[in-house]
Amino acid sequence: MMLIFVEKSLNPSAVWLKVASNEALTGVEQIIGKLKDSKEKPSEITILSVITHGKFASIDGVVNYSNGKPLSFCDVFTFTSASNKGVVKEVRSYHIRN
């Protein structure tokens, strides 16, 4: 269900830049494939802040996994437009294992 929401929220040519691993995923299929392949499943997500302005947004927080290794994150989003019809054009992810 969550992957359907993500898929509908992405521009077909969306790019996900994972800064720490220097990885770039392009297009809905690659991005959804990466999410499906993830072996780690979150047990809890704490959102610390959300900032929006025009066609930009960012969110940061902590993801806890059942294996006990938390991940601090900051994701910066660029949308196709500032309207409520805009979809995600680019995501830049900054992730740090605690």
N, C-alpha and C positions, 0 to 999 in steps of 0.2 A: 504494500500500500504506500509506504513512504517513498519507494523508488518511483512510483507512478507520479507522485507529487513533484519529485525532483525533475523527472523527465519533462513534465509539462511546464516547469519553471525555467527551463533552459532554452536559449536560442539554439537552433540546429548547429551552428558553428561555434558554440561556446568554447572557451578555453579555461582550463583549471591549471594554474601554475602552483606547484608545490615547491616553495622556495628552498626549504632545508635539503630536500633530495634532488633539487634541480630537475624536477620532472614536469613535463608539460603534456597535458591530455587535451586533445582537440576533438570536438564534436560530441554529441549526446551519447552515441554508442560507446566511445572510449570511456567517457566519464561514468556512465551507468555500469559498464563492465568492471571498472576499478572498484566501485562501491559494492558490487555483487561479490567480487573476489575477496573482499576483506574478511579475514578470519577472526578478527577481534570484534566483539559485540559490546557496545556500551551498556553499563549497568545504571549509570546516572550521568546527566549532563547539567552543569551549573553555568548559567549565563550571567556574566558579570556586567556587561554593558552592550548596548546596541546604539549605534549612531547612524542617522540617515541625513542626507542632504542632496536634493536633486536626484540625479541618476546614480548616486553612490551610497553605499551602506557598509558598515563594518560591525562585527560582533566578536566578542572575546569571552572566554570562560575556561572551564575545566571539564574534561570528559574522564569519568572513572570507568575502568574496565573490570570485569570479574577476576582478571589475573592480578589485580592490585597495582597496576602501573598507570598512574594518571597521566593525562596529556593536557598541557595548557595550549590554548589555540587563540589565534586571531585570524579571522577571514575577512577579506576586503572584497566587496562585490561592486561590479559595474553593470548597470542595467542598460538595455537598449534605449530606454527613454525614462524620463522622470514621471511619466503618467502611471496610473495603476495598471495599465496594459503592458508595461515594459516587462521583459524577461531577462534572465541573467545572461550577460554577454561574456563576462570574465570573472574568475575568482582567483585571488592570490591568497594562498594559505601559508601561515607562519605557525608551525607546530613545534612544541618543545616537550620532550619526555621529562617528567619530574623525577 
